[in-house]
Amino acid sequence: MNILFSFLFILCAVYGLYRVSEKQMKKTLQSKWVLLAHHPQIVRVISLLLLVIATVLIIQEDGYSIGFVSFLVFSSPLIFIFILYINQLSTKQK
C-alpha cells in the first residue's frame, strides 16, 4: 500500500512542479489550473513535501539505505514517462 501511495504522491508532485514551471506558466494561467499559477511558491512547497512523504513511505517499506535508492530508482522512470507524455513528439521533416 505504501508503494501505491508513493506512486501517487510522486505523480502529483511532478505534475504540480510542471504546472508552475516558468515555461508552462502562460499555459497554466489559461487553463483550469489557474489557481496553481497564482500561488507557485505554495505549489512548489507542497510538491516537495509530497516527494519527502513518498520517500518516507518507501523507507518505511524497505529500510533507510534501500528505501532511498528505491525512491530514486522508482521515481526516475515515472518522471521520464511523464516527460514523454507531456512533450509532443514528432519526426522532423527534411
C-alpha positions as CSV (number, residue, x, y, z in Angstrom):
1,M,0.0,0.0,0.0
2,N,2.9,2.3,0.7
3,I,4.2,1.8,-2.8
4,L,0.9,2.8,-4.3
5,F,0.7,6.0,-2.2
6,S,4.3,6.8,-3.1
7,F,3.5,6.4,-6.8
8,L,0.5,8.8,-6.5
9,F,2.5,11.3,-4.4
10,I,5.3,11.3,-6.9
11,L,3.0,11.8,-9.8
12,C,1.1,14.6,-8.1
13,A,4.4,16.3,-7.1
14,V,5.8,16.1,-10.6
15,Y,2.6,17.4,-12.2
16,G,2.5,20.3,-9.7
17,L,6.1,21.3,-10.4
18,Y,5.4,21.0,-14.1
19,R,2.4,23.3,-14.0
20,V,4.2,26.1,-12.1
21,S,7.4,25.9,-14.2
22,E,8.4,29.1,-15.9
23,K,7.9,27.7,-19.4
24,Q,4.4,26.4,-18.6
25,M,3.2,29.4,-16.5
26,K,1.4,31.1,-19.5
27,K,-0.5,27.9,-20.4
28,T,-1.4,27.3,-16.8
29,L,-2.9,30.8,-16.5
30,Q,-5.2,30.0,-19.4
31,S,-6.2,26.6,-18.2
32,K,-8.4,25.3,-15.4
33,W,-5.3,25.1,-13.2
34,V,-5.1,28.9,-12.8
35,L,-5.2,28.6,-9.0
36,L,-1.8,26.9,-9.2
37,A,-0.3,29.7,-11.2
38,H,-1.4,32.3,-8.7
39,H,0.4,30.6,-5.9
40,P,3.6,29.0,-7.4
41,Q,5.6,29.0,-4.2
42,I,2.9,27.2,-2.2
43,V,2.6,24.6,-5.0
44,R,6.4,24.1,-5.1
45,V,6.5,23.6,-1.3
46,I,3.6,21.2,-1.4
47,S,5.2,19.2,-4.2
48,L,8.4,18.9,-2.4
49,L,6.6,17.8,0.7
50,L,4.8,15.1,-1.3
51,L,8.2,13.9,-2.6
52,V,9.5,13.8,1.0
53,I,6.4,11.9,2.1
54,A,6.8,9.4,-0.8
55,T,10.5,8.9,0.3
56,V,9.5,8.3,3.9
57,L,6.8,5.8,2.8
58,I,9.3,3.8,0.7
59,I,11.9,4.0,3.5
60,Q,9.3,2.5,5.9
61,E,8.7,-0.3,3.4
62,D,12.4,-1.2,2.7
63,G,14.7,0.4,5.3
64,Y,16.8,3.6,5.1
65,S,19.5,2.8,2.5
66,I,17.5,0.6,0.3
67,G,14.4,2.8,0.6
68,F,16.3,5.9,-0.5
69,V,17.8,4.2,-3.5
70,S,14.4,2.6,-4.3
71,F,12.9,6.1,-4.3
72,L,15.4,7.3,-6.8
73,V,15.0,4.1,-9.0
74,F,11.2,4.2,-8.7
75,S,10.8,7.9,-9.4
76,S,13.2,8.2,-12.4
77,P,11.1,6.1,-14.8
78,L,7.9,7.9,-13.6
79,I,9.4,11.3,-14.4
80,F,10.8,10.0,-17.8
81,I,7.3,8.6,-18.7
82,F,5.7,11.9,-17.6
83,I,8.1,13.9,-19.8
84,L,7.4,11.7,-22.8
85,Y,3.7,12.0,-22.2
86,I,3.7,15.8,-21.9
87,N,6.0,16.6,-24.8
88,Q,4.6,16.4,-28.3
89,L,7.0,14.1,-30.0
90,S,7.0,14.1,-33.8
91,T,9.5,13.3,-36.5
92,K,11.5,16.1,-38.1
93,Q,10.7,16.8,-41.7
94,K,13.7,17.4,-44.0
